Amino acid sequence: MMALDEQPYRFGELRRLVPDISQRMLTQTLHELQRDGYVHREVFPTKPPGVEYSLTELGRSMFKALNVLIQWADENHASVTAARLVFDSVKESA
């Protein structure tokens, strides 16, 4: 979703942008996002057919809300890590 927020991409380009995902998982994820109305899949009449994925208006509106959560998580990552360390040390000493 973060990549598609920048611009439309072809499948191979998305695969390179998200290297830790298998082709099968990327295909499945894009299909589910398309089914839910977040992603648009456009087929171009070329040889071989070109396929491009982009966010729909619904996808863009959802990503705006999701991006707030991503920013919050990024800003608070150190605090969460510190809380986990304190919790784990208390748990181990009990």
C-alpha positions in Angstrom: 0.0 0.0 0.0 2.9 2.4 0.8 4.4 1.8 -2.6 1.1 2.2 -4.4 0.5 5.5 -2.6 3.5 6.9 -4.5 2.4 5.9 -8.0 0.9 3.0 -10.0 3.3 0.0 -10.4 3.5 -3.1 -12.5 3.7 -6.4 -10.7 7.5 -6.9 -11.3 8.2 -3.4 -10.0 6.2 -4.1 -6.8 8.0 -7.4 -6.4 11.4 -5.5 -6.5 10.1 -2.8 -4.1 9.0 -5.5 -1.6 11.8 -8.1 -1.8 10.9 -10.2 1.2 7.5 -11.3 -0.2 7.0 -14.4 -2.4 5.4 -14.0 -5.8 2.5 -16.1 -4.6 1.9 -14.0 -1.5 2.1 -10.7 -3.5 -0.4 -12.0 -6.0 -2.7 -13.1 -3.2 -2.4 -9.8 -1.3 -3.0 -7.7 -4.5 -6.0 -9.9 -5.3 -7.5 -9.4 -1.8 -6.8 -5.7 -1.9 -8.5 -5.5 -5.3 -11.5 -7.6 -4.0 -11.9 -5.1 -1.1 -11.9 -2.2 -3.4 -8.5 -0.7 -2.3 -6.5 -1.5 -5.4 -7.4 -1.2 -9.1 -5.9 -3.6 -11.6 -5.6 -2.4 -15.2 -4.7 -4.6 -18.1 -3.1 -2.9 -21.1 -3.5 -4.5 -24.6 0.2 -5.1 -25.3 2.1 -8.2 -26.2 2.5 -9.7 -23.5 -0.4 -7.9 -21.7 0.8 -5.3 -19.3 -0.8 -5.1 -15.9 -0.6 -2.1 -13.6 -1.8 -1.7 -10.0 -2.9 1.5 -8.4 -4.8 2.7 -5.3 -8.5 3.5 -5.7 -10.0 6.5 -3.9 -11.1 4.1 -1.2 -7.6 2.8 -0.9 -6.1 6.3 -0.7 -8.6 7.2 2.1 -7.8 4.0 4.0 -4.0 4.6 3.6 -4.3 8.1 5.0 -5.8 6.7 8.2 -3.3 3.8 8.2 -0.4 6.2 7.7 -1.3 8.0 11.0 -1.0 4.7 12.8 2.3 3.9 11.0 3.7 7.3 12.1 2.6 6.7 15.7 4.2 3.3 15.8 7.5 4.7 14.3 7.5 7.6 16.9 6.8 5.3 19.8 8.8 2.2 18.9 11.6 3.0 21.4 9.0 3.4 24.2 7.4 0.1 23.4 10.7 -1.6 23.3 11.7 -0.2 26.7 8.3 -1.2 28.2 8.8 -4.8 27.0 12.3 -4.9 28.5 11.0 -3.7 31.9 8.1 -6.1 31.7 10.3 -9.1 30.8 12.8 -8.3 33.5 10.1 -8.1 36.2 8.5 -11.3 34.9 11.9 -13.1 35.1 12.7 -12.0 38.6 9.2 -13.0 39.9 
